Each structure stands twice: as structure tokens, then as C-alpha cells.
């Protein structure tokens, strides 16, 4: 006899790099002195945008 706890899947852990959002931000630098002009967002390469920690 199966109970709810036997059939329930475990909750997915959040990715430690992007904290479950699937996106990370990088600082954009320009010029010879490499001054900061802003940030851009991109796909998290640790979880490939899924937001779940890889096994």
C-alpha cells in the first residue's frame, strides 16, 4: 500500500549560482581603462537556464 510520501517526488534544489532564476548578470566594461558601463543578463551555464541544481 503506497502512501503520499512514497509517491511524492523530492523538491528540486535551486542552482547555487543563479539561485533558481536561470539567469546571471555580468559586468560590461569598455575602453582602455576598462570602466564599468552597466550589466547584461545571460543564461546560467551551471544549470543551463533550468534553475535547478545539476545532479
N, C-alpha and C positions, 0 to 999 in steps of 0.2 A: 504494500500500500504506500503510494508516494504522497508526500506532503508538499505544501507550497515551498518549503525551504529546500527540498530535494530538486525540484524542477526549476527553481528560480536561478537565472544566470547571475554571476557576480557583476557588480558595477564596475565599469571601466575606470581606470585611473587616468587622471589628467596628465598630459605631457609636461615634464618639468621645465622645458624650455619656453613653450608658449602659454602654459597654464590653461590648456584646453581651448584656446581660441583658434588655433590653426594658423595664426599669423604672427610674424615677428617684425620689429622695426629696426631699421639700420640708419645710422647717421650718414648724411650726404655731405661730403666735403669737396670743395672746389679750390682751384688756384694753387699757386706755388707754395703758399704758406698753409695750405690745407685747412682753410677756415670753414667752419660749420655753417651750412645754409639751410638745413632742415632735416627731415626724416622721411623715409619712404617705407611702406609696409610690403612684406613679401611672404611667400609660403614658408612655413616652418619645415626645415629639412630634416628635423629629428623624427617627426610623425607624419610628414608629407601632407600636412593640412587637415588631418583627421581629428586632431585634438586629443587623441588617446595615446597613452604611453605605449611604445613598442614593447613586445614581449622579449 
